[in-house]
Amino acid sequence: MEQVSQNVQKSKKIKLDFKESKYATGRRKRSIAKVWVKKGSGNIHVNGLKMVEYFKRPVHQIIVTRPLEISEVASNYDVKCSVRGGGLSGQAGAIILGISKALILHDENLKKNLKKDKLTTRDSRVVERKKYGHRKARRSFQFSKR
């Protein structure tokens, strides 16, 4: 019985107060991230969970914190994200764009460094659609001579 109550506590979403924060939207592949950034102590929450709990892979954790580290304000801002659609890599990419845009709204001086590392531009690459007469987007069926 104790284990059940511990599991409920772990997965319980945290309510955060984000008044006086800046909002931005980020997109990547099929993912859309709503991001709120405010002055704080460096906490990042994704869908009500801590970023480390939501993104288990270290690669995704590094990707999400990149805009804060490049602009050297990692411990000065709290971030709250609501992200949906796509996979984890697409969601991480969407969060990057959202954080970058919101940081620029907070402090215009950060734009130079973020733009230099191409974090303010939406990555427009998406999956190509499947065409008729093909097995995949470009892959054809095997050709048979006889």
C-alpha distance (Angstrom), angle and dihedral (degrees) to the residues before:
residue distance angle dihedral
M1 . . .
E2 3.80 . .
Q3 3.81 91.9 .
V4 3.79 91.7 57.1
S5 3.82 92.2 53.9
Q6 3.82 91.1 47.9
N7 3.82 91.5 52.5
V8 3.81 90.4 50.3
Q9 3.81 90.4 52.2
K10 3.82 92.6 49.7
S11 3.81 95.4 51.8
K12 3.82 94.3 40.9
K13 3.78 110.2 122.4
I14 3.78 117.5 -123.6
K15 3.80 119.9 -126.6
L16 3.79 110.6 -138.8
D17 3.80 130.1 -164.7
F18 3.80 108.6 -133.5
K19 3.79 104.3 169.6
E20 3.81 114.6 146.7
S21 3.80 91.7 24.8
K22 3.80 131.6 132.0
Y23 3.81 119.8 -115.7
A24 3.80 129.4 -149.4
T25 3.80 137.3 164.4
G26 3.80 124.6 -133.7
R27 3.80 128.5 -168.5
R28 3.80 134.3 -168.2
K29 3.83 128.0 164.3
R30 3.85 103.4 -38.4
S31 3.83 95.5 -23.8
I32 3.79 126.8 105.2
A33 3.81 121.1 -168.5
K34 3.79 126.4 -166.3
V35 3.81 107.9 -157.6
W36 3.81 131.0 -168.4
V37 3.82 119.0 -170.2
K38 3.81 125.5 -171.4
K39 3.79 138.1 162.2
G40 3.79 109.3 -81.1
S41 3.78 146.9 109.2
G42 3.82 103.8 -57.1
N43 3.82 102.7 -87.2
I44 3.82 117.7 152.2
H45 3.81 119.7 -162.1
V46 3.80 123.7 -175.0
N47 3.83 118.4 -167.1
G48 3.80 90.4 -18.2
L49 3.82 94.5 -52.4
K50 3.78 129.2 99.0
M51 3.80 111.5 -94.0
V52 3.84 91.6 -115.9
E53 3.81 90.9 55.6
Y54 3.82 94.3 46.2
F55 3.81 97.8 43.6
K56 3.82 105.9 42.8
R57 3.82 95.8 176.0
P58 3.83 115.0 83.2
V59 3.82 90.5 -139.3
H60 3.81 91.5 63.2
Q61 3.80 91.5 45.1
I62 3.82 90.9 53.5
I63 3.82 90.9 46.8
V64 3.82 93.3 52.2
T65 3.82 94.7 48.9
R66 3.83 93.6 45.2
P67 3.83 98.9 96.1
L68 3.81 91.0 50.3
E69 3.82 93.0 48.6
I70 3.81 94.5 45.7
S71 3.79 91.3 52.0
E72 3.85 89.0 42.8
V73 3.81 94.7 -128.6
A74 3.83 99.4 108.6
S75 3.81 94.6 129.7
N76 3.83 96.3 39.0
Y77 3.83 101.4 65.8
D78 3.80 137.1 54.2
V79 3.79 116.8 -146.9
K80 3.80 128.9 -156.6
C81 3.80 118.2 -172.9
S82 3.77 133.4 -173.7
V83 3.79 108.9 -167.5
R84 3.79 131.9 175.4
G85 3.79 139.4 170.7
G86 3.78 132.4 34.4
G87 3.79 127.0 37.2
L88 3.77 132.3 -56.3
S89 3.82 95.4 -86.8
G90 3.79 92.1 51.3
Q91 3.79 90.7 46.4
A92 3.81 91.7 50.7
G93 3.82 89.6 50.5
A94 3.80 91.2 49.6
I95 3.81 91.3 50.4
I96 3.83 91.1 51.4
L97 3.80 91.5 56.4
G98 3.80 92.4 45.3
I99 3.82 93.5 49.6
S100 3.81 91.5 47.1
K101 3.81 93.2 51.3
A102 3.81 92.7 46.1
L103 3.82 92.6 48.4
I104 3.80 89.7 52.6
L105 3.82 89.4 52.3
H106 3.82 88.3 53.3
D107 3.81 96.5 45.2
E108 3.82 122.6 11.0
N109 3.83 91.3 -162.2
L110 3.83 91.5 71.0
K111 3.81 91.8 63.9
K112 3.82 94.8 83.5
N113 3.82 95.3 59.3
L114 3.80 95.1 40.2
K115 3.80 92.7 48.4
K116 3.81 91.2 48.9
D117 3.83 89.5 58.9
K118 3.84 91.0 44.5
L119 3.81 94.5 -117.3
T120 3.81 95.1 132.4
T121 3.81 95.4 60.2
R122 3.80 123.4 86.5
D123 3.80 112.1 -121.5
S124 3.81 100.9 -127.5
R125 3.81 96.8 -167.9
V126 3.79 111.1 121.1
V127 3.81 134.5 164.6
E128 3.79 112.5 -75.8
R129 3.80 114.4 -121.3
K130 3.80 123.0 -110.0
K131 3.81 114.5 -102.6
Y132 3.79 125.7 -143.7
G133 3.81 114.8 -103.1
H134 3.81 89.9 30.4
R135 3.79 132.7 92.8
K136 3.81 93.2 -135.4
A137 3.80 133.8 -6.9
R138 3.80 93.9 -58.3
R139 3.81 105.7 -5.6
S140 3.83 111.7 104.6
F141 3.78 127.6 -152.6
Q142 3.82 115.5 -91.0
F143 3.79 111.2 -81.3
S144 3.80 116.5 -124.7
K145 3.80 118.7 -161.6
R146 3.82 94.6 -167.1
